[in-house]
Amino acid sequence: MPGDLLISQSEAALKGGCQWLQYRNKSANQEQRLADAKKLRQLCEYYNAKLIINDDVVLAQRVSAHGVHLGQGDGSVCQARELLGETAIIGVTCHDQLSLAKQAIADGASYVAFGRFFPSQTKPNAKAAPLTLLTQAQVLNIPITAIGGITLNNAASVIDAGASAIAVCHSLFACDDVEARAKDFCRLFSA
């Protein structure tokens, strides 16, 4: 997504009630990523939301993001905590494995993410996770984010199964009215 569109669409999501925004850009150069992240940090500050940087602890530190989200192989929770501080939000992707979540928690993660639960345009080749995993994960006593192919039509199923948050990309940003769609997703948590 081009920088100007990224910022305007992100602001629309924040206006719609999005409480956390994750910046994930694997293709831009370092300068562009820094510029985007700085703008997103300002927006999140204005809307009282949290900015999480995907896979880049150094960028998270440079823009004073609220935290970082780490995939398996993107660095350790301990190193991220050391660089970002005790109050940083550190999330870890655990795919479809409770054992990865338990290790992430032992390492000091703030939340864990499971998925993909549905076919995903962001990660089409990711292994599917069963909805029962979210119910089983309740024993972890940590916030759980569901990721992968989440839409308005299926989000209630992951929330009902135990997700405390959902990560949405295509279903939110590919629609005509991002703000209205964000409001629709937020309503699912107050239903």
N, C-alpha and C positions, 0 to 999 in steps of 0.2 A: 504494500500500500504506500503510495507516495507520501512524503512528509506532511504536506498541507492537509491531505485527506485523512491521514492518520490522526492528526491533531483534532480536526473538526469532528470526525467520527467518534474519537475518544471522548471529546467534550459532550457530545450528544449522549453517549452511554452514561457518563457521570451525571448529567442532568436528569437522566432517567432513573437514577438511583443506584447505579453501579458503585459498590463500596471498595472494591479492589480492582486495579488495572494492572495486567501483566504485560510488560513490553518484551516482545519476542521478535527479533529481526535477525535472521541468519544470513541475509544477503547484502546488507548495506555495509559500507566501509565504517571504520571506527569513528571518524569525524561525524558522519551522518547519524550514527547510533547515539553518539554523545549529545548532539544537538536535539535529536528526537526525545531522548530520555530527559534532558533538562526541561523541555517544554511540557512533557507529560508530568514531571514532578511538580511544576508550577500549577498545572491544572488540578492535580490531585490535592495539592495544598488548598487551593481555592474551594474545591468541592468537599473538603474534609474526607478524602478517600486515601487509600494506601496504594503506593506504587511498588510493584514487585518486578524486578528485572530477571528475565529468564537466562539462566546459564552463565552469567557474567558478574562475578562477585566484584571485580575491580570497577566495572561500570556502575554497579549499585553503590559502591562507596563514593565514586566521583560525583554522583548526582545526589547523594544523600537520600537514596531510595529507602523505603521502609523495610525492604528486604530483597531476598533473592529466591528463585525457584531453581532447584538443581535436579537434573535428570541423572540417571545412573551413569556414572562416568564423567560427570561435569565438575568434579571436585568434591571435597568432603564437607560435611556439615561442620565439623570441628574447625577446619580452616576458614570457612565462611564466617562462623561465629567469632573467631579470633579477629578477622579483618573488619567485620561490620559491628561487632559489639553485642553485649548481652540482650539488648532490647530489640535487635533486628528480628524480623520475621523470616524464618528459613523453612521453605517447603521442599519436599522431596517426592519425585515421581516413584511410585512403587509398583507400577504396572498392574499385575494381577496376583501379587504375592504379599501375604501378611508378614512373612519373614523379613522382607525388605523394609516394611513399615516398622516392625519391632526394632530393627537395627537403626533405622533413621531416628526413632524416638530415643533410643539409648545414646545416640550420638548428639542429641540435643535439638532435633527438628521441632519447629513450632506447629507444623501441620504436615499431613501426608496426602498425596493424590493418587487415586487409583483410576485405571482405565487404559484403554478406551472401552466404553460400554456399548457404543453404537458405531456404525461405519463413519469414519472421520475423513474429512477432506484435508485437514492439517497433517494427519499422520495416517494415511490410508493403509499402510502395511503393519500397523501396530496390532499386537495380539489382543483379541477380545477378552474382556473380564466379565464374569457373571455378576448379576445384580446382588446375588447372595453374599458376595464378598463385602459389600457395604454393610450388611447386617452383621456379618462375622466381625468386621473391624470395629464395631462399637465397644468391644472390650479394650481397645487401645486407649480410650479416654483422652483423645486428642482430636482437634478438628480434622474432618475428612472432606477432601474435595474430589468430586467426580469429574472426569474429563473424557472427551472423545465423542464427537457426533451428537452432542446434546442440543435438542431443539425444544420449542414450546410443546410439541406433541409428546416428548418422552421425558422431559425434565422432572415431572412429578414422580415418575417411577424411581429415579435415583434418589430424590429427596425422601420419598416414602421408605426406601430401602435403608436410609441412614446417612446420606450425604449431608454435611452441614453447609457445603458451598458447591457451586457448579462453575466449571470453566467453560465459557462459550466463546467461539470465534466466528465461524462462518454464519451460523444462524442469527447472530447479532449484527455483524458488520456487513453482510451481503444483502440486508433488507433495505427497503426504501426509507423507513423511518426508524433510525437507530434508537432515538430517545423513547419512542413509544414501545419498541420491542424490549428495551431494558426495563421499562416499567412493568411490562407483562411478565418478564422473568422474575422481577422482585416480588410481584404479587404472589407468586408460587410459594414464597417463604412465609407469607402472612396468612395463607389460606388455612 
